[in-house]
Amino acid sequence: MTVVERGGGGRTYLRVGGEVFPVYGDEFRGWSLRPGDVSGLTPCSPYVYTSLEELFFALVNLRAADPSTRPA
């Protein structure tokens, strides 16, 4: 897993294979691929993960389940 934080704006990115995904949130509210999911004090979406590791493995599983992402 590669986690990259850039700039003072708190931007965080996850690299899964050759793709880079922006992720939003923090260790208190959780992490999501959608910025609106973690806008308040409590998660407002079922797609908020408690840790970056949990979000990373969800992305890995989605990528592995999609046949178009497998090498030829």
C-alpha distance (Angstrom), angle and dihedral (degrees) to the residues before:
residue distance angle dihedral
M1 . . .
T2 3.77 . .
V3 3.80 119.1 .
V4 3.77 118.0 -174.1
E5 3.79 124.8 -173.8
R6 3.79 116.4 -166.2
G7 3.75 133.1 -173.2
G8 3.76 130.8 -11.1
G9 3.81 92.3 -73.7
G10 3.79 92.6 84.1
R11 3.80 94.9 -113.9
T12 3.78 113.2 168.6
Y13 3.80 127.1 -171.6
L14 3.81 132.3 -168.7
R15 3.79 121.1 -152.7
V16 3.81 114.8 -149.3
G17 3.79 111.6 178.0
G18 3.79 106.4 -48.1
E19 3.81 95.2 -22.2
V20 3.80 128.0 91.1
F21 3.81 119.2 -153.8
P22 3.82 125.7 -165.5
V23 3.79 109.9 -133.2
Y24 3.78 128.3 -164.3
G25 3.77 133.4 -152.8
D26 3.76 137.9 45.7
E27 3.78 140.8 -108.3
F28 3.82 92.0 -83.1
R29 3.84 101.7 48.5
G30 3.79 98.9 28.4
W31 3.82 133.9 -117.7
S32 3.79 133.1 -77.0
L33 3.80 141.2 164.5
R34 3.82 89.0 -127.4
P35 3.82 118.5 69.9
G36 3.82 94.1 -147.3
D37 3.79 92.8 58.8
V38 3.80 93.5 73.1
S39 3.80 102.3 33.1
G40 3.81 98.4 113.3
L41 3.77 135.6 46.1
T42 3.79 92.4 -87.7
P43 3.80 129.5 41.1
C44 3.80 112.2 -94.9
S45 3.80 97.8 -168.9
P46 3.78 137.6 57.7
Y47 3.82 87.3 -128.9
V48 3.81 95.8 72.6
Y49 3.80 113.2 111.7
T50 3.79 124.1 -155.6
S51 3.80 95.4 -133.8
L52 3.78 140.6 19.1
E53 3.79 88.6 -116.2
E54 3.80 91.7 57.4
L55 3.83 91.1 49.5
F56 3.81 90.6 46.5
F57 3.81 92.9 53.9
A58 3.82 91.1 46.3
L59 3.82 88.3 55.3
V60 3.82 91.6 46.4
N61 3.82 91.0 51.1
L62 3.81 92.2 48.4
R63 3.78 90.9 49.1
A64 3.81 92.4 47.8
A65 3.81 91.7 48.5
D66 3.82 92.7 53.4
P67 3.82 109.1 82.6
S68 3.82 92.0 -158.3
T69 3.83 90.4 66.8
R70 3.81 95.1 56.1
P71 3.80 118.4 101.9
A72 3.81 115.6 -107.8
